[in-house]
Amino acid sequence: MAGARLYARIAYRLEYGPPAALMRQHFAAEMVKLGFTLAAFAAVFVFYRQVVWVALFGGYLAAASAYWFGLLIKFDGKN
């Protein structure tokens, strides 16, 4: 949630502007979010020595995959 908050603060500084500037903001926001995620993983490994890294990364990948697949799947309301 903190990564998403960082992303939003950086990516949406300008409401309107040239498309190239808006895309640069989104790319910069994604890089900051990625850096924050890596720093958070590092902090977990430093402060919680007993963590099972396979389970941690597996949970992260499951959550990230669910998010992206949810965006990719088109829901039209018909069954």
JOFEN-V153824 format. One record per helix or strand. SS is the DSSP state (H for helix, E for strand). FROM is the first residue (numbers start at 1). TO is the last residue. If there is no record, write none. Layout:
<<SS FROM TO> <SS FROM TO>>
This chain:
<<H 2 11> <H 19 47> <H 53 72>>
